[in-house]
Amino acid sequence: MTTKKTSVEDKDSVNLYSHDNSSINNISQYTNINNSVPNNLNNNNNNNINSSNIKFLIDPKNNRYPYCLVWTPLPLITAIIPCIGHLGICSSDGIIHDFSGPYYVSRDEMAFGNPTKYAILNSNELIEKNEWDKAVKKGTNQYFRQNYSFCFNNCHSYCAKVLNYMKYKGKNNWNMVSVWWIINTKSKYVSWEKLFQTYLGFFIFIGIILFMISLNKK
């Protein structure tokens, strides 16, 4: 009888999720990152999916955004600075992963609400599905070991690390600023409703300021 050897990466994953009960429950989620693939993705037998196909696989109703960065507003902060929000990255099956707090990466439940906009990443690079998911898993495992810092080690840092692991566009120097630039210049809003949701707080904030200015002039 032969026994299956556990790889170093598997051992790291087991050790990683063993530090508390809530994390232990997540082991099965990361041992098979494609365990809840939508039907429209299961039907695609190609490891490489081009941009024309990806846009048809976007499924906002089920929060599935394969090969995408996704973004949602932060309470109060986005109302003051609309270009600042919470960022996540999705696996090839569209499941959202986001670094949402100290030693924790959310999976399929984005912190601060569902995405309001997304940017398709795997457009012309044609990164293989397995390589993409391997990078998401590796980045996730690493950030389960890291503390959270709003300014220096945050959700943008996590997404940048994943892109570095897969060498997206042949680069391994992605950082908070570069992924912020992608989501603000290459993204598309999920719907008109989500666009309104994104900027509603900002318009209320500006309205309050203008109202206060008008009171001071009287």
PyMOL commands that set and color helices and strands:
alter all, ss='L'
color gray80, all
select helices_A, chain A and resi 8-16+21-24+27-31+39-42+51-57+60-62+77-80+129-143+155-166+168-170+176-185+192-217
alter helices_A, ss='H'
color red, helices_A
select strands_A, chain A and resi 68-73+85-90+96-101+104-107+117-120+188-189
alter strands_A, ss='S'
color yellow, strands_A
deselect
rebuild
show_as cartoon
